Amino acid sequence: MIEAPLSALQDSPVDETLVVLGADPGNLRAICAKWGARPVENPDWRQGQSTSVRAGLEACGRETRAAVVLLGDQPFVDEEAVERLVDAFRRGAKVAIATYGGKRRNPVLFSREVWSLLLHELSGDEGARSIIRKHPELVTEVPCEDVADPADVDTLEDLRRLEEISRKM
């Protein structure tokens, strides 16, 4: 399943793809190598999504101006959604968040200007949602419903539903 977002990132306007690894990193290393992605280990993955965001940001080089957070369990988010976020950043967005039918979802782009805020305030399994709610002045919403689908896989039932959708595509 992680190959779908990695494939989408191949044609997106990002310079490097990092994959933050938690449970069972061994199997995912080979997939990262196949797609030219750099694996980043998160030994604290059990403490929630925030630790993965933090590990990814901390692994970025000094020259990195922004980071796009894309979840591995969202196979129908593609390069066009990422491209729209990058375009918003180029126009001055500090935090560019994809929306689908007016609802904020992933992916999300964070300019380096807000990383210190993320690194100090992130906690638990909520990722950056609480920070986005606390700092609405930083957020630029980017409609993506016409180019991507934010459906994610959290259960076996979700996986079966998405497999059915992908067969129809």
C-alpha positions in Angstrom: 0.0 0.0 0.0 2.9 2.4 0.7 4.0 2.1 -2.9 0.9 4.1 -4.1 2.0 7.4 -2.4 5.6 6.7 -3.2 4.7 6.3 -6.9 2.7 9.5 -6.8 5.7 11.4 -5.4 7.9 10.4 -8.3 6.3 13.0 -10.5 5.6 15.6 -7.8 7.7 18.8 -7.3 9.6 17.6 -4.3 13.4 17.3 -4.1 13.5 14.3 -1.7 11.1 11.8 -0.3 11.6 10.6 3.3 9.7 7.7 4.7 9.3 7.6 8.5 9.4 4.0 9.7 7.9 2.7 12.8 6.9 -0.9 13.3 8.6 -3.5 11.1 11.1 -1.1 9.4 13.0 -4.0 7.8 10.3 -4.8 5.1 9.8 -1.2 4.3 13.5 -0.4 3.7 13.4 -2.5 0.5 10.3 -0.6 -0.7 12.0 2.7 0.1 15.1 1.7 -1.9 12.9 0.7 -4.9 11.3 4.1 -5.0 14.4 6.1 -4.2 13.1 7.3 -0.8 15.2 7.8 2.2 14.1 5.8 5.3 14.0 7.6 8.6 13.6 5.5 11.7 11.2 6.6 14.4 12.0 4.6 17.6 9.2 6.5 19.4 6.4 5.5 16.9 4.3 3.9 19.6 3.8 7.4 21.1 1.8 8.6 18.1 1.8 10.3 14.8 3.4 13.4 16.2 6.7 11.6 16.7 6.7 10.6 13.1 6.2 14.2 11.9 9.0 15.3 14.3 11.4 12.5 13.1 10.7 13.5 9.4 11.3 17.2 10.0 14.5 16.6 12.0 15.8 14.4 9.2 15.5 17.2 6.6 18.6 19.0 5.5 19.3 22.7 6.3 18.5 23.7 2.7 15.0 22.3 3.0 12.5 25.2 2.7 9.3 23.2 3.3 8.1 19.7 4.0 5.0 17.9 2.7 3.5 15.4 5.1 1.7 12.7 3.2 0.4 9.6 5.0 1.3 6.1 3.8 -2.3 4.8 4.3 -3.8 7.2 1.8 -3.2 5.5 -1.6 -5.4 7.9 -3.7 -3.6 11.1 -2.8 -1.5 11.8 -5.8 1.2 14.2 -7.2 -1.4 16.8 -8.3 -2.4 17.4 -4.7 1.2 17.8 -3.7 1.8 20.1 -6.6 -1.0 22.3 -5.5 0.4 22.6 -2.0 3.9 23.4 -3.3 2.3 26.1 -5.6 0.6 27.6 -2.5 3.9 27.6 -0.7 5.6 29.4 -3.6 2.8 32.0 -3.3 3.6 32.6 0.4 1.7 29.9 2.3 3.2 29.0 5.7 1.0 25.9 6.1 -0.9 24.6 3.0 -3.5 22.0 3.8 -5.4 20.0 1.2 -9.2 20.2 1.5 -11.8 17.8 0.1 -15.4 19.0 0.0 -14.3 21.9 2.4 -12.8 19.5 5.0 -9.1 19.7 5.9 -7.2 16.5 5.4 -3.8 15.3 4.3 -1.4 16.1 2.7 -0.2 19.2 4.5 2.8 21.4 3.6 4.7 23.1 6.4 7.2 25.9 5.5 10.4 25.8 7.5 9.2 29.0 9.3 6.7 26.9 11.3 8.9 23.9 12.1 10.0 25.2 15.5 6.4 25.6 16.4 5.7 22.0 15.3 8.7 20.6 17.1 7.8 22.2 20.3 4.0 21.7 20.3 3.4 18.4 18.6 2.3 15.6 20.9 0.4 12.3 20.9 -1.4 10.7 17.9 -3.0 13.8 16.6 -0.2 15.0 14.3 -0.4 18.7 13.6 -4.2 19.2 13.8 -4.1 20.9 17.2 -1.4 23.3 16.0 -3.4 24.1 12.8 -6.5 24.8 15.0 -4.5 27.0 17.3 -2.8 29.0 14.5 -5.4 29.6 11.8 -3.6 32.7 10.6 -0.8 30.4 9.2 -3.2 28.2 7.2 -3.9 28.3 3.5 -6.6 25.8 2.4 -6.0 24.2 -1.0 -8.9 22.5 -2.7 -7.9 19.0 -3.9 -11.2 17.1 -4.2 -10.9 17.1 -8.0 -7.5 15.6 -8.1 -7.2 13.2 -5.1 -9.2 11.2 -2.6 -8.2 11.3 1.1 -9.7 7.9 1.9 -7.4 6.1 4.3 -6.9 2.5 5.5 -7.2 2.0 9.2 -9.0 -1.4 9.2 -9.2 -4.5 7.1 -12.7 -3.4 6.0 -11.2 -0.1 4.8 -8.6 -2.0 2.8 -11.2 -4.2 1.1 -13.3 -1.1 0.3 -10.3 0.7 -1.3 -9.3 -2.4 -3.2 -12.8 -2.4 -4.7 -12.5 1.2 -5.6 -9.1 0.7 -7.2 -10.4 -2.1 -9.4 -13.0 0.3 -10.8 -10.4 2.9 -11.6 
